[in-house]
Amino acid sequence: SRRLPGRQPGPVGKKQLTEHPVVLFFKTSKSDTSVSQWEKSLHAGKITAMDTANAKAELRKRHADARPLSSAGLTDQLKNLVGSLGPKVIASYVPLKSEPDTGDFNQSGGARLKIVFPRVVGSDLEFATGDLSTAGLGISEPDGEAIAMSEIDVFLVPALAVDISGNRLGKGKGFYDRCLKQVTNAKVIAVVFDQEVLEKVPYEEFDQRVDGILTPSRWWLIESR
């Protein structure tokens, strides 16, 4: 299983900031009644599937309604990540207008490393290079030959929110969760806006936890494999 215990945030010295930054996060709004109920049920050990589904739906709506937000600084953070992790192949994504904008990185990063993009095949994702064109879900997809998942060193995964333990809130279709079950050695990085790093995100057993978080102002690894 990829569900690893998250490293808890704590104070660090100035020299440690680039590798182990102080993890700043936002608490759930008191107006999110379903999320509050989920947290109470979790603490009481009485969580139900309906509690989790309602909490996820409420949180998705709140974060989707708050977008778009500023992506200023995101490209620099992506370059910092590449410099630190040294990947040869990165799975990025072509951003929708509401998502953190990886566009500049996608164009400039290809000169130094191989960047592949997802496309939907049935109910699954595969990754490929090639020219991009708009597909059935309104997302730009590559037309090249798919590569093996094992060739990818870093996955940049869009999300609506992520918590400090690496629980990611997607859009609810499950494409990335199904895909990430196959990942064993790569680093999986959730890309979100700063305001979308939360103390806790509702999760279920099939949800795949990420290894790190990247925002327009910072990036860090939660847990090394």
C-alpha positions in Angstrom: 0.0 0.0 0.0 1.1 3.6 -0.7 -0.6 5.0 2.4 2.3 6.1 4.5 2.1 8.0 7.8 2.6 11.7 7.3 5.4 13.7 8.9 4.0 16.1 11.4 4.9 19.8 11.0 7.2 21.5 13.5 9.6 24.4 13.9 12.8 24.2 11.9 16.1 26.1 11.7 16.8 28.6 9.0 19.2 26.3 7.2 16.6 23.5 7.0 13.9 25.6 5.3 14.5 24.4 1.8 14.4 20.7 2.6 11.9 20.7 5.6 9.9 23.9 5.6 7.4 24.8 8.3 4.2 23.4 7.0 1.6 26.2 7.0 -2.0 25.1 6.5 -5.6 26.3 6.7 -8.2 24.9 9.0 -11.5 23.8 7.7 -14.1 26.6 7.7 -16.8 26.3 10.4 -19.3 26.9 7.6 -18.4 23.5 6.1 -20.9 21.6 8.1 -20.5 18.2 6.4 -16.7 18.4 6.8 -17.1 19.3 10.5 -19.4 16.3 10.9 -16.9 14.1 9.1 -14.1 15.2 11.5 -16.3 14.6 14.5 -17.3 11.1 13.3 -13.6 10.3 12.5 -12.5 11.3 16.0 -15.4 9.2 17.5 -14.5 6.2 15.4 -17.9 6.2 13.8 -17.2 7.4 10.3 -19.6 6.3 7.5 -19.2 6.3 3.7 -22.0 8.9 3.5 -20.2 11.2 6.0 -17.1 11.1 3.8 -19.0 11.5 0.5 -20.9 14.5 1.8 -17.7 16.1 3.2 -15.8 15.7 0.0 -18.7 17.2 -2.1 -18.9 20.2 0.2 -15.2 20.8 0.2 -15.0 20.4 -3.6 -17.7 23.0 -4.2 -16.1 25.5 -1.8 -12.6 25.2 -3.4 -13.9 25.1 -7.0 -16.0 28.3 -6.3 -12.9 30.1 -4.9 -10.9 29.4 -8.1 -9.1 30.7 -10.1 -6.3 31.9 -7.8 -2.8 33.3 -8.6 -0.2 30.9 -10.0 2.6 33.5 -9.7 5.7 31.8 -8.6 4.6 28.3 -9.6 7.0 27.9 -12.4 9.9 28.8 -10.1 8.8 26.2 -7.6 8.6 23.5 -10.3 12.1 24.4 -11.4 13.3 24.1 -7.8 11.6 20.7 -7.5 13.4 19.5 -10.6 16.7 20.8 -9.4 16.3 19.0 -6.1 14.9 15.7 -7.3 16.7 15.4 -10.6 14.1 13.5 -12.6 14.6 12.5 -16.2 10.9 12.0 -16.9 8.0 14.0 -15.4 4.3 13.4 -15.8 2.8 16.9 -15.8 -0.7 18.1 -16.8 -2.2 20.6 -19.2 -4.0 23.0 -16.8 -7.6 24.1 -17.0 -8.2 27.8 -16.5 -9.1 27.1 -12.9 -6.0 25.0 -12.0 -2.5 25.9 -11.0 -0.9 27.0 -14.2 1.9 24.6 -15.3 1.9 26.0 -18.8 5.2 27.8 -18.7 7.0 24.9 -17.1 5.5 22.5 -19.6 7.0 24.6 -22.5 10.4 25.4 -21.0 11.1 22.2 -19.0 11.0 20.0 -22.1 14.4 21.3 -23.2 16.0 19.7 -20.1 13.9 16.7 -19.4 11.2 14.5 -20.9 7.6 15.7 -20.0 4.7 13.5 -20.6 1.0 14.2 -20.3 -2.1 12.1 -19.3 -4.9 10.9 -21.5 -8.0 9.0 -20.7 -8.3 5.4 -22.0 -11.6 4.0 -20.9 -11.7 4.6 -17.1 -7.9 4.8 -16.7 -5.0 7.2 -17.4 -1.9 6.6 -19.5 0.9 9.0 -20.2 2.5 10.0 -23.5 4.4 12.7 -25.4 3.2 14.2 -28.7 1.1 17.0 -30.0 -1.8 18.1 -27.7 -5.4 18.4 -28.8 -8.7 18.8 -27.0 -10.3 15.4 -26.1 -13.8 14.4 -24.9 -13.6 15.8 -21.4 -12.4 19.1 -22.6 -8.8 18.4 -21.6 -5.8 18.6 -23.9 -4.3 15.1 -24.4 -1.2 14.0 -26.3 -1.3 11.9 -29.5 2.0 10.1 -29.1 2.9 6.6 -28.0 2.2 5.8 -24.3 5.2 5.2 -22.1 5.5 2.7 -19.2 4.5 4.0 -15.8 7.8 2.7 -14.5 9.7 5.2 -16.7 8.2 8.2 -14.9 10.2 9.7 -12.0 7.8 12.4 -10.8 4.1 12.8 -11.2 2.6 16.3 -10.9 -1.0 15.7 -9.9 -3.6 18.5 -9.9 -5.9 18.6 -6.9 -8.6 20.8 -5.3 -7.0 20.4 -1.9 -4.4 18.4 0.0 -3.7 18.0 3.7 -0.5 17.9 5.6 -0.5 14.1 5.7 -0.8 13.9 1.9 -4.5 13.1 1.5 -5.6 14.6 -1.8 -9.0 15.8 -2.9 -9.5 15.3 -6.6 -12.6 16.1 -8.7 -14.3 12.8 -7.9 -13.7 10.7 -11.0 -11.0 8.6 -9.5 -8.7 8.6 -12.6 -5.5 9.5 -10.7 -6.3 7.3 -7.7 -6.6 4.3 -10.1 -3.4 5.3 -11.9 -1.4 5.9 -8.8 -2.0 2.4 -7.4 0.6 1.4 -10.0 3.3 3.8 -8.9 6.0 2.3 -6.8 9.2 4.3 -7.1 8.2 7.7 -8.4 7.4 10.7 -6.3 3.8 11.9 -6.5 3.4 15.6 -6.0 0.1 17.3 -5.5 -0.1 20.8 -7.2 -2.4 23.2 -5.5 -2.8 26.9 -4.6 -1.4 27.9 -1.2 -4.9 28.4 0.3 -5.7 24.7 -0.6 -3.2 23.1 1.8 -5.5 22.1 4.7 -5.0 20.5 8.1 -7.2 17.5 7.1 -9.0 16.4 3.9 -11.7 13.7 4.0 -10.4 10.5 2.6 -11.4 6.9 1.9 -9.4 3.7 1.7 -9.1 3.7 -2.1 -7.7 7.3 -2.1 -4.0 7.4 -2.9 -1.8 9.6 -0.7 0.8 11.8 -2.3 4.4 12.1 -1.4 4.8 15.9 -1.6 3.0 19.2 -2.1 3.8 22.1 -4.4 2.2 25.5 -4.4 3.2 28.8 -6.0 5.2 29.7 -2.9 6.9 26.5 -1.8 7.2 22.7 -2.1 8.1 19.9 0.2 8.1 16.1 0.6 5.8 14.7 3.2 7.3 11.3 3.5 10.1 9.6 1.6 9.4 6.1 0.4 
